[in-house]
């Protein structure tokens, strides 16, 4: 039986689609540790989203009285409604018609070429989703650190830049003023504080941001990227429609040193964990980058003369932070932001999803011809969002000197 496009499509769907899901589960630390669910996802004309209630205040109608005193004024519990909308993530592949001719003459060469592209975009999607996990929805992959008109600009250190990335440059909010559009960057990780942009020179000020092309917010409240930990781990700002200026309990604990780096200490860590505990939750993991992990390793070595390495559930192994409520794993994620330790209560975080990454095949094939061209495209998609029902169940220590 000859090899046809129909049989190749079937093979590719069976072989590659599950690999993409498995890669996301195994190689992205934050994604793997946070539960996925489709529970509560609704559909309406405005898209896909989730509603959830948040208990914000106790009933004030309680009190102690002596004989014949008036009873407390009746009150009630207070709650607010959170709402999140799923974000739409895509990956696009493009093949020429000549590549598809290989399917008839040399099926193995065709499969090898498709394998190269599909595995490549799989890794790209994994890395970008891992970056978005730590963002705030605005999409900044780096921050400009100079005021100049040039094609090469100074930046603040960032773990998220890649050589050859196509980017836009905006003012800090990501949408008010676009400084440059669709520029390809040259970036050498051994010289991480400068970036060179293709095209004409453009003017910047300190604080402008670099965003993957097209990913910037539509407005201050409508953002294309997922609502990551950068928005959740904050002590101010509306999140999922709930304003901590109104519901004061709706905020994470943030320990900042106003941008001045300081040594990590057990006192800082205990204070963060204890604060979460007083708010009714128990931290289950500390997520940080390699530099902060080294700072904690050095702290253990200097103060205790040993390092407490331990195996934890889910296949994770690492240093532990010991509290009276048990050990908390300090887990490394290379995509975590610099100088920061995130303490999370994982039971209060969920990945809401309508679909895992999969190939679009509603037209009957994962390969669709581009009208007017001898080309075929394949598109990966997923509809997801990160949510938390208790913002105050999390804490963050900022401005840590890395080891």
C-alpha positions in Angstrom: 0.0 0.0 0.0 1.6 3.3 -1.0 2.3 6.1 1.5 -0.2 8.9 1.2 -0.7 12.2 2.9 -3.7 10.7 4.7 -1.5 8.0 6.3 1.3 10.4 7.1 -1.1 12.7 8.9 -2.4 9.9 10.9 1.1 8.8 12.0 2.1 12.3 12.9 -1.0 12.9 15.0 -0.4 9.7 16.9 3.4 10.1 17.4 3.9 13.8 18.0 0.9 15.1 19.7 1.4 13.0 22.9 5.1 13.9 23.0 4.3 17.6 23.2 2.0 17.0 26.2 4.6 14.8 27.9 7.3 17.4 27.4 5.2 20.1 29.1 4.6 17.8 32.1 8.2 16.7 32.5 10.4 19.6 31.6 8.6 22.7 32.9 9.0 22.7 36.7 6.3 25.1 37.5 3.8 23.6 35.1 4.5 20.1 36.4 4.0 21.0 40.1 0.7 22.9 39.5 -2.5 21.0 39.0 -4.3 21.1 35.7 -8.1 21.2 35.5 -10.9 21.9 33.1 -13.4 22.2 36.0 -15.4 25.4 36.0 -14.5 26.5 32.5 -17.5 28.1 30.8 -18.2 29.2 27.3 -20.1 32.3 26.1 -20.0 34.7 23.3 -17.1 36.5 24.9 -14.9 33.4 25.0 -13.8 30.9 27.6 -13.3 31.6 31.3 -13.8 30.6 34.9 -15.8 32.2 37.8 -15.0 31.5 41.4 -16.0 33.0 44.8 -13.5 34.4 47.2 -14.2 34.6 51.0 -12.9 38.0 52.0 -14.4 39.0 55.4 -15.8 37.3 58.5 -19.2 38.1 60.0 -18.6 41.1 62.4 -21.8 40.3 64.3 -20.2 38.6 67.2 -19.2 39.8 70.7 -19.3 39.3 74.5 -22.0 41.0 76.6 -23.0 41.3 80.2 -26.5 40.6 81.4 -29.2 42.7 79.7 -26.8 44.4 77.3 -27.8 44.7 73.6 -26.7 41.8 71.5 -24.2 42.4 68.7 -25.5 43.9 65.5 -26.1 41.1 63.0 -23.7 40.9 60.1 -22.8 38.5 57.4 -19.9 36.9 55.6 -18.4 38.9 52.7 -17.3 37.4 49.4 -16.2 38.6 46.1 -16.3 36.9 42.7 -13.2 36.3 40.8 -13.2 35.8 37.0 -10.5 34.8 34.6 -10.4 34.3 30.9 -8.4 31.6 29.2 -5.5 32.8 27.1 -4.9 31.6 23.6 -1.4 30.2 22.9 -0.2 29.2 19.4 2.8 27.8 17.6 3.0 27.9 13.8 4.9 25.7 11.3 5.3 26.3 7.6 6.3 23.8 5.0 6.9 24.3 1.3 5.2 22.2 -1.3 8.6 20.8 -2.3 8.9 19.3 1.2 5.7 17.5 0.7 6.9 16.0 -2.5 9.4 14.0 -0.4 6.4 12.2 1.1 5.9 10.3 -2.2 9.6 9.9 -3.2 11.4 9.6 0.1 9.0 9.2 3.0 11.8 8.9 5.6 13.3 12.2 4.5 9.9 13.8 4.9 9.4 12.4 8.4 12.9 13.5 9.4 12.3 17.0 8.2 8.9 17.3 10.0 10.4 15.7 13.1 13.1 18.4 13.2 10.5 21.2 13.0 7.9 19.7 15.3 10.5 18.9 18.0 12.0 22.3 17.7 8.7 24.1 18.2 7.9 21.8 21.0 10.9 23.0 22.9 10.2 26.6 22.0 6.6 26.4 23.3 7.8 24.7 26.5 10.4 27.5 27.2 7.9 30.3 26.4 5.2 28.9 28.6 7.8 28.5 31.4 8.7 32.2 30.9 5.0 33.3 31.0 4.5 31.4 34.3 6.7 33.9 36.0 5.4 37.0 34.2 2.5 39.4 34.8 0.7 39.1 31.5 2.4 42.2 30.0 4.9 40.0 28.2 8.2 41.7 29.1 11.2 39.4 28.3 13.7 42.1 29.3 13.8 45.7 30.5 15.8 48.5 28.8 18.5 50.1 31.0 19.6 53.1 29.0 18.3 56.4 27.6 19.7 56.5 24.1 19.0 56.5 20.4 20.8 53.5 19.0 20.4 50.0 17.6 22.3 48.4 20.6 20.8 49.0 24.0 21.7 48.2 27.6 19.3 45.9 29.4 18.8 44.6 32.9 19.8 41.0 33.3 17.0 38.6 32.1 16.7 34.8 31.9 14.3 35.0 29.0 16.1 36.4 26.0 17.1 34.2 23.1 19.3 35.1 20.1 17.1 35.5 17.0 14.0 36.4 18.9 11.6 38.7 17.1 10.4 41.5 19.4 8.6 44.8 19.9 9.8 47.5 22.3 7.2 49.4 24.3 6.9 51.8 27.2 6.7 50.0 30.6 3.0 49.2 30.4 3.4 47.3 27.2 0.9 49.1 25.1 0.9 53.0 25.4 3.8 53.7 23.0 5.6 51.4 20.7 9.2 52.3 20.2 10.1 49.6 17.7 8.3 46.7 16.0 9.2 43.3 14.7 12.9 43.6 15.3 15.2 40.6 15.3 17.6 40.7 18.2 21.2 39.6 18.4 21.9 38.4 22.0 25.0 36.8 23.4 24.3 35.2 26.9 28.0 35.6 27.7 27.4 39.4 27.4 23.9 39.5 28.9 23.6 43.2 29.5 23.3 44.4 25.9 21.0 43.6 23.0 21.4 44.6 19.3 18.2 45.2 17.3 17.9 44.9 13.5 16.7 47.9 11.5 17.0 51.6 12.2 18.0 53.1 15.5 15.3 54.1 18.0 15.1 56.1 21.2 14.6 54.5 24.6 14.3 55.4 28.2 15.2 53.4 31.3 12.2 51.1 32.0 11.0 50.4 28.5 10.3 46.8 27.9 11.1 44.2 25.2 8.1 42.0 24.3 7.8 39.0 21.9 6.3 40.5 18.8 2.5 40.7 19.0 2.3 39.5 22.7 1.9 42.9 24.3 -1.3 43.8 26.1 -4.4 45.1 24.2 -4.9 47.5 27.1 -4.0 47.8 30.8 -6.6 45.1 31.8 -6.7 43.0 28.6 -3.5 41.0 28.3 -2.6 38.4 25.7 -0.2 36.3 27.9 -1.2 34.3 30.9 -1.6 35.8 34.3 1.6 34.5 35.8 3.2 34.6 39.2 4.4 38.1 38.6 0.8 39.3 38.9 -0.3 36.8 41.5 2.7 37.5 43.9 1.9 41.1 44.5 0.6 43.2 47.4 -1.4 45.5 45.2 -3.2 45.6 41.9 -6.5 44.1 40.7 -6.3 40.4 40.0 -9.2 38.4 38.4 -11.4 41.4 39.0 -10.8 41.6 42.7 -9.2 44.8 44.1 -7.1 44.5 47.3 -7.8 48.2 47.9 -11.4 47.0 48.6 -10.8 43.5 49.8 -7.6 44.0 51.8 -7.0 40.3 52.4 -6.5 39.8 48.6 -2.8 40.2 48.5 0.4 38.1 48.6 3.1 38.8 51.1 6.1 40.6 49.5 9.4 41.1 51.3 11.2 43.7 49.2 14.4 45.7 49.9 13.5 48.5 47.4 15.8 47.1 44.8 18.9 46.9 47.0 20.4 43.4 47.1 20.8 41.7 50.5 21.9 38.3 51.7 19.4 35.6 52.0 18.8 34.6 55.6 16.8 32.0 57.5 15.0 34.9 59.2 13.7 36.2 55.9 12.5 32.8 54.9 10.9 32.0 58.2 9.1 35.3 58.2 7.7 34.7 54.8 6.5 31.2 55.6 5.0 32.3 58.9 3.2 35.2 57.4 1.5 32.8 54.9 0.6 30.5 57.9 -1.0 33.3 59.8 -3.2 34.0 56.8 -4.5 30.4 56.8 -2.2 28.5 54.4 0.9 26.4 54.5 3.7 26.9 51.9 4.4 23.7 50.0 7.3 24.7 47.7 10.0 27.4 47.2 10.7 28.1 43.5 13.9 29.9 42.5 16.6 30.1 39.9 20.1 28.6 40.2 21.7 31.7 41.7 19.2 31.9 44.6 19.5 28.1 45.2 23.3 28.6 45.5 22.7 31.4 48.0 20.6 29.1 50.1 23.2 26.3 49.7 25.9 28.7 51.0 23.7 29.7 53.9 23.3 26.1 55.0 27.0 25.4 54.6 28.1 28.4 56.6 25.6 28.2 59.4 25.0 24.4 59.8 28.1 22.8 58.3 25.8 20.5 56.2 23.4 20.6 53.3 20.0 19.0 53.7 19.4 17.4 50.3 16.1 15.3 50.1 13.9 13.5 47.7 10.4 14.9 47.5 7.2 13.6 45.8 6.7 13.9 42.1 10.3 13.1 41.2 11.8 16.2 42.6 15.1 16.3 44.6 16.7 19.3 46.2 17.5 21.3 49.3 14.9 21.5 51.9 13.9 24.3 54.3 12.9 22.9 57.6 10.0 24.4 59.5 7.8 23.2 62.5 5.2 22.3 59.9 7.6 20.1 58.0 10.2 20.4 55.2 9.6 22.7 52.3 11.5 21.8 49.1 13.5 24.5 47.5 13.2 23.6 43.8 15.2 25.1 41.0 13.5 26.4 37.8 16.0 27.9 35.4 13.3 30.2 34.1 12.5 31.7 37.5 13.4 35.4 37.7 16.7 36.5 39.2 17.2 37.5 42.9 13.8 36.2 43.9 12.5 33.3 46.0 8.8 32.4 45.5 7.0 30.6 48.3 3.8 28.9 46.9 0.9 27.0 48.4 0.4 24.8 45.4 -3.0 23.5 46.4 -4.2 27.1 45.9 -2.9 27.3 42.3 -4.4 25.7 39.2 -3.8 25.7 35.5 -7.3 26.1 34.0 -7.4 24.6 30.5 -9.8 23.9 27.7 -7.2 22.1 25.7 -3.6 20.9 26.0 -1.3 21.7 23.2 -2.6 19.9 20.1 -2.5 20.3 16.4 -5.5 22.0 14.7 -7.1 19.5 12.5 -10.7 20.7 12.2 -10.3 20.7 8.4 -9.5 17.0 8.4 -5.8 17.3 8.4 -3.1 18.9 10.6 -1.5 20.3 7.4 -3.5 23.1 5.7 -2.5 24.6 2.3 -1.9 28.4 2.3 -4.3 29.8 -0.3 -2.4 31.2 -3.3 0.9 29.6 -2.4 2.7 26.2 -2.7 2.9 26.0 1.1 1.4 24.1 4.0 1.0 25.1 7.6 0.4 23.3 10.8 -0.7 25.1 14.0 -0.4 24.1 17.6 -2.8 25.6 20.1 -3.8 25.6 23.7 -6.4 27.6 25.7 -5.1 28.0 29.3 -4.8 30.4 32.2 -3.2 30.3 35.7 -5.5 30.9 38.6 -5.4 31.1 42.4 -8.3 31.1 44.8 -6.2 32.5 47.6 -3.7 35.2 46.7 -2.6 35.5 50.3 -1.5 31.9 50.3 1.8 32.9 48.6 4.9 34.9 49.4 7.9 36.3 47.7 11.3 37.4 48.9 12.9 39.9 46.5 16.3 41.5 46.2 18.4 38.5 47.1 22.1 38.4 46.4 22.7 35.3 44.3 25.4 32.8 45.2 
